[in-house]
Amino acid sequence: MNNDEKKEYMKKYYLENKQVFLDRNKKNMTPEKYESYYSKNKNKIKIKQKEYLKATNYKNEKTELQRKIRSIKRKTRYHFPLQKDTKCQLCNAMAQCHHHNTEPIKYDKFNFFCNKCHNGIHSQLNFIGGK
């Protein structure tokens, strides 16, 4: 069985047994279980994350500019956390993202968007040739 046949078989098997998979996942990973696992294994998780970043040669933050942008985004999330009543500025749904709208980005110049609107903005920017 080659890879394509195996993928097709697995896809078909999943679709036929989808509810079994969903029930198993729901039973196995509740928020309480996740939080307790994380609190018990916090150091181990952080070590694995550092090992991964070293193994990938810090691919996600390789240049000085990328590190600076990541730092600004972290600062934004720290100083302007999302509140439960924060609304998307386009569709008025619950906001889930900060979208920086200046070049170069500044930590206090952003808009609140839901994921759908935020992804739409980025797809339009990529289509036009922006970031």
N, C-alpha and C positions, 0 to 999 in steps of 0.2 A: 504494500500500500504506500503510494508516494504522498508527499505533503498535501497536495491539492485534494486527493481523495480523502485523506485523514481529516482535513479541515471541513470538507463537505459532510463527512460522517458525523463529526463532533457537532456541527451546526444543526444537523437534522436531529441528532440525539437530544441536544439541548431543547430544541423547539418542542419535541415530543414529551419531554419531561420537565418543562419549564417550571411548573408549580412546585415540583419536588425541590428543585434548586432554590427557588425563592423562599420556600418554607425553611429549608435548612439554613440559609443565610440569615433569615430573620431570627431563628432560634439561637444561632451560634454567636451573632455579633450584635448584642444590644448595646446601647450607649453606656450602661453601667459596666458591662464586661470590658468594653474598650477602655473606659476611664480607669478601671482597676488594673488592667493589663499595662496601660501606659504608666500609671503611678508606680507599679512594681518594677517596671523595666525601663524607666526613663533613661538611666545612664547607658544601658545597653543599646537603646534605640539611638541615642545621640552619637555613640561610638560608631555604630553602623552607618549613620548618616555621614559622619566625617570620613570614614573609610570609602564610602561610595564617591564622595566629592573628590577625594584624592585619586581614586581609581579612574575617574573620568576626567582627571586633570582639571578639576573645577570648571568644567565645560560651561556651566550656566553663568558663571561670573568670571570669565577669563580676562577681559580687558578692564582697564582702570575706569573707563566710562560706564561699563555695565555694573561694576561694583558701586560706583557713585549713585547710579540710578536706583539700584536695589536698596542702598542706604536711605535714600530720600523716600522711597515707597514704604520702608519699614517705619521711618519717622512719621509719615502721614498716618499709617495705621495706629501708631502709638498715641499720637496727639489728637486724632479725630476718629475714634472708634465708631463703628456703625451701631446706631441705636435701634431699638425695636420699632420706633415710629418714623425712622428715616425712609423717605419715599424716593423712588426713581424719578429723575427730573424730566423724563420723556413720557413714560406710561403710567406713572403714579403707583406702580407695584412696589413691593418691599425692596429697598436698595441692598445690594450685596457687594458692590464694587466702588472703589474710588477711581475716577478716570482723570488723569492729569492732562491739562489742556494748554500748557505753556511749553515753549521750546527755548532754552533748556527747562526741564521740569523743576518746579519749586514745590516744596512739601505742603504749602498751604494754598495752592492754586489747583483746584480739582472740582469735579462734579460727581454727584452720587448717581449710580445707575444700577439697574437689575442686570443679571447675567445676560439675558437675551438682548437687551439694548446695547450693553457694553460690547458684546461680540459683534453686533451689527455695525457699531461705530468702527471697530477695528477692521472688519472685513471691507468696509467702504474705504478706510484709509489705505489698506493694503492694495485695493483695486486702483486707487488714485496714485499710489506710489509712496505713501507716507509710512509711518511706523504703526 
